[in-house]
Amino acid sequence: MINFEEELKKFNPSLEVEDAEEAIYNQDLTDMADLLVKMLKESEEKKEQ
């Protein structure tokens, strides 16, 4: 059976939309375009050697 008092102790309110958006955009995440650029640069460097 669910113990509501214990569940309420564990509860964390969700971020507001603006706060969540800020938290997401402030993370330095590598996307596929960044990976492709890095791979192309590494490939060019290997060709020059």
C-alpha positions in Angstrom: 0.0 0.0 0.0 1.2 3.5 -0.8 2.4 5.6 2.2 1.4 9.1 1.2 3.4 10.7 3.9 6.6 9.1 2.7 5.9 9.9 -0.9 5.3 13.6 0.0 8.7 13.7 1.7 10.3 12.6 -1.5 8.4 15.1 -3.6 10.5 17.7 -5.5 8.5 20.4 -7.4 9.2 20.6 -11.1 11.0 23.5 -12.6 9.0 26.3 -14.1 9.2 26.4 -17.9 11.6 29.4 -17.9 13.9 27.7 -15.3 13.9 24.4 -17.2 14.7 26.2 -20.5 17.6 28.0 -18.9 18.9 24.8 -17.3 18.8 23.0 -20.6 20.4 25.8 -22.7 23.1 26.4 -20.2 24.5 22.9 -20.6 27.4 22.5 -23.0 26.1 19.6 -25.1 27.8 18.3 -28.2 25.4 17.6 -31.1 25.8 15.7 -34.3 26.9 18.8 -36.2 29.7 19.4 -33.7 30.8 15.8 -34.0 30.9 16.0 -37.8 33.0 19.1 -37.7 35.4 17.5 -35.3 35.7 14.4 -37.5 36.3 16.5 -40.6 39.0 18.5 -38.9 40.7 15.3 -37.7 40.5 13.8 -41.1 42.1 16.9 -42.7 44.9 16.9 -40.1 45.7 13.3 -40.9 45.8 14.0 -44.6 48.3 16.9 -44.0 50.7 14.6 -42.1 
